[in-house]
Amino acid sequence: MKSLFLILFFLTSLPGFCQEDSELEDKREVTKTIVAPEFNAAVELQKLGYDSINAQALTDKRVILLIKRMLEHSRIDEVSPEVVKGLINEKLKDSLLGSFLKSNPRIFSLLVDIMRDKRALVGLVDILIRRDDLKSYLHFWIAFLIAAWLLKKATFKKGWGPYRTLAMGMLVSLIITSVSVTVFYNTFHKELSPTLELISRHWNQKKS
């Protein structure tokens, strides 16, 4: 979920989306490429009662739908990877995630490709639009974590050695992760498909 909100915050930091005029002037060439002139996202956002994108605005489904419309009217897939990489570096400057991406260029390259793929971005935004399904998944995930914790308390023995305790703990973590990812994938398969195609493409490139 954090990655989805990171993408939303990144999208709203793009030139032409709720930025000051001075910022637009400095980045006018990028703006011309990303934002279609017939769609003014800042004006549309103000119609919804918001001056800028913030955490509160992102809880409003109308704002999420506006971001989707922005993507549909954008030409972000025409932006060069270097420009998108620069915007990500600017957004994540001096952060742990920014340092992680710099240390893992393949993952950074994958993120850049996702940010430049309109189908992938629209699919990820569509996940946030399905609020009821997201809430159901969150409730399932919390209940599953509680059940796993209770099972762990009931089955783990104090007499186990450190290696067995560590091995069993890793097994429980693996089961929790596998079940959580599987349920999330089955719930949002259609929305995730474009992103998974990009991941598969990068994985195959890495193997070759």
N, C-alpha and C positions, 0 to 999 in steps of 0.2 A: 504493500500500500504506500509506503514512503516513496517508492520510485515513481508511482503515479502522480503524487502531489509534486515531486521534484519536476516532473515533466510539465505540469501545469504552471508552476512558478517560472520555469524556463521560458515557456511559450509566452507568458505575459510580460517577460522582460525583453522580448524581441522588439526591435525598432518598429515604431508605428502602432504599438499597442499600449495606449495609456501612458505615454512618456511626455516629458516636457518638450516645448518647441525647440529649446536649445539643444536638447539631446537629439531630436529628429534632424536638426540642421547638421550636426556633426556626423550623423550616420545616414544621410539622405540617400546615398547610393545603395546601401543595404536595404533601406526602406522600400525603394522602388522595386526591388527584386522580390521582397517577401510579401508585402501587403498590396493586394489589388486595390486600385484607386477607387473603385465603386463601393468599397465596404469600409466604413469608418468605425472601427471597433470602439474607440474612445467615446464617440457620441452615443453609440448603442448602449454602452455600459452606463453612461450617465442617465439614460432613459430608464434604466433598472434601479436607479437610486444610488449608484456607487461612483465615486470619483477615481478610484483605483482598485486594482486587484489586491486583496489581502485575505487573511485566513477566514474572516467572516464572509466575504464575498464568495469564496470557494465553497461555502456550505449552501449557497443558493443554487438550486438546479438551473434556474434561468441563466446564471452566469456560466455554468458549465456548457449549456446549450449555445451560449454566445461564443464561447471558445471554440466549440465544434464548428460553428458557422464561420468563424475567423479562419480556421484551418481549411475549410472547404473553399473559401475565397482566396486563400493564400497561394503563393508560388514557391513555397519553402523548398520543394524538391528541386528547384532550379538554383538554389544557393550552393556555393561551393563548400566542400567539407572544411576548408580552412576557415571560412567565415563562421560556420557553425561551431567549430572547435574553439575559435576565439571568443564567441559569446558564452560558451560553456565555461571556459577558463575565467572569464570575467565574473560570471555568476557565482562560481564556486571558489573564487580566489581565497587563499588562506584557510580553506576548510579541509577536514579530514577526507571527505569524498573527492575533493579536487586533487589532493596528494595521492590518493589511491588510484585515480584515473591516470595521472601522470606516470605512476609506477607500473601501470598495466595498459600499455598502448593498444593491445588487441581489444580489451573491453572498452577503452575510450573510443576506438574506431567503430565498434558496434553501436555504442550510444549515439555517436555522430550520425551513423546511417539511420538509426531509428528516428532521430530528430529531423532528418531530411526526407523521411518517407511519410507521405500524407496518409496513406492507408493505415499504417501502423499507429500513427498518432491519433487518428480518428477512432480507431478501434480501442485504444487505451482510454480515451475520453469517454467512449460509450460505456465502458465498465463503470465509471463514476455516475453516469446517467441512470444506471440500473440500481438505484439506491436500495430498493427493497431486497434485491438479491444480495447486495453487499452486506446489508444488515443481517440477513439470514446466515450468510457465510461467517460473519464476525461472531454471531451467537454460537454457531456450530464450533468455531475455532476455540472460543473461550471454554465452552462445555467440554470439548475434547481435551484441552490442556488440563482442566480440573480432573477429569476422569483419569488421565495419564498420571497425574501427580498422586492421586489416591491409590492407583494401582501400584505405583512405584513404592509408596509408603507401605503398602500391604505385602509386597513381595520381596523387597530388598531386605537382606539380613545384616545385622550388625557384625556378625561373625565373618562376613565375606572379607577377603583380602582386598587391598587397594586395586590390584589389577582386575579382579573380577568385578568389583564395584564400578570401576571406570568402563570396562567393556559393556556391562549391562546398561550403564548410563548412556553410553554412545548408541547402543541398540535402541533404547527408548527414544532418544533424540532423533535417530534416523527414521523410526516408525512415525513419530509425530510429524516430521518434515514431509515424509513421503505421502502420508494421508492428507495433510493440509494442501500440498501442491496439487495432488490428484483431484481433490474436490474442487479446488479453485479452477483448475484447468477444465474440468468437466462442466463447471457452471458457466465459464466465460470463454469457451473454446472458440466461438466465432469471432469474438473481439480480439482474442490473443493470436489468432492465426497469422496475420501479417507480420507481427513481431517475431513469432516463432519461425517463420520462413527466413527472416533476416538472421536469426540466431543460427539456424541450420546452415545457412550459406557461409557464415563466418566459421562455424565449426568444421565444415568440409574444406574450406580454404586452409585452415590450420592443420588439418590432417594431411593435406596434399603438400 
